[in-house]
Amino acid sequence: MSRSRGERFGGADRAAVEPLAALVAVLAVGAALGLYVTALDDATPGPEDPAADAADAALDRIERDATVGGIVRPDRLRRLEDETPAVVELETERRRWRVGVGAVSPDAGGRIDPRSPAVAQRSVTVAVSPGENVRGVLRVVVRR
């Protein structure tokens, strides 16, 4: 018999996998992916420095105090009271505001390095004049 005659292969000629073996293979692949994701999550660096946690918490409080209707008002930065000694900086393309909180001078430390673990920053909308809002960055540097 040749294939040119149009005869089909019989059911015994085809490869088949037992259902139990296929189920075990799927479970093994799923378990391997689960272990990989768990190991990858544990390997991801997180904020291990207590200053990073303090900076994030201070940023949350300061943003809440300086924001009205989702827009940061620079004039509200001067009235900030926080228990964490920090320097707060609000920067837009055209202007920068800097204040000290908790008995810290706004000039403490000079230029702020955003890569420092004691710095937390967030993109915000800033009211620069009545009716004019621009994008800016709110930074908090914790001083211990």
N, C-alpha and C positions, 0 to 999 in steps of 0.2 A: 504494500500500500504506500502510495506516495501522497504528499500533501497537495499535489497539483489537482487531484481529483476532487478537492473541496471537502474532504472528510475532516471532521474535527477531532481533536485529541479527546480521549476519554477522561473521565473524572479521576481516574487513578494516576494519570500522567501529570497532574498539577501538584504543585507544592502546597502544603497546608500546615497551619500551626494549630496546635491544640489550644482550646480556649483558656485552660488553666495556665499554660505557659505564657500566653499573651498577657493575661491579667497580672501575673507575677512580674513580667518585664515592665509593664506600665507602672506598677507600684514601685519597683526598684528605681526607675527613672524619676518618678515623683519624689521619692525619698532623697535621692541624690541632689535634685534641684533644691529641695528644702534645706538640706545641710549646707549647700553652697550659699544660699541666700543668708542663712544664719551666720556663717563664717564671714561673709562679706560685710554684714551689718556690724559685727563685732570688730572688724578691722578698720571701720570708718573712724577717723579721728573726731573726737568731740571736744567740747570745751572742758579741759581738765583743770584749768587754772581758776581758782576762786575769784580772781579779779574779773575774769570774763563773765562769770555768772552775776557778779555785782554790777558790772557795766550794763549787761542786758536788762537787769531789773531796774537799774536807775534810768536807763533809756525809756523803758515802758512808762515809768512814773512821770518823767519829765515831759515826754511827748503828750501824755494825757493832760498834764497841767498847762502846757503851752498851746494846746489845740482847741479851737472853737469851730464846731461844724466841720471837722475834718481838715481844717486849714490851720497851719502853725502861724501864730501871730508873734513876730519878733519882739514886740513891746511886752509880751507876757514873760519873756525870758528873764527880765530884770526882777520879777517878783517870785522867782522860783525859790522854794524852800524844800530842801531834801536832806535827809540825815547822812547820805553818802557824800563824802567830799569828792567833788568832781569839777571838771571844766566842761562846759556845754558850748558847742559850736554849731551854728546854723549858717550854712554856706549856699549861696546861689551863684549864678554866673557873674553877676555884677557886684555882689556885696557879701560881707561876712560879719556875723555877730558872734561875740564870744563873751561868756559870763562865767564867773566862778560861783560854785554852790557849796555850801557847808564850810565856810571860812577858808576857801581856796581862792587865790588870786586868779583872775582870768588869764594872766600872762604866765602862769605856772607851766613849766615844761616846754615852752616855745612851740614849735611846729608839731602838729599831731600826726603820728604815724598810724594810719588806719589798720595796718597789719598787726599792731600790738594787741596782745590778749586783753589788755585793760581798756580797749576801745570798742564801743558798740556804735553802729551807725545804721541809719535807715533813710530811704528816700521818702521825702514828704513834699506836700504842696505848701508854699509859703506865700503869705499875703505881703507884697512889697509896697503896695499903695492901694487906696480905695478902688476896688473893682479890678485890680490887676494881681493875678496869682501866677507864680512860676514854680518850676520844680527846683528842689533843693535837697541838701543832705543835712540831717540832724545827727551830730556826733556827740557822744558822751565819753569822757576819759576819766576813769576812776583813779583818784590819787589816794594812796594809803600811806 
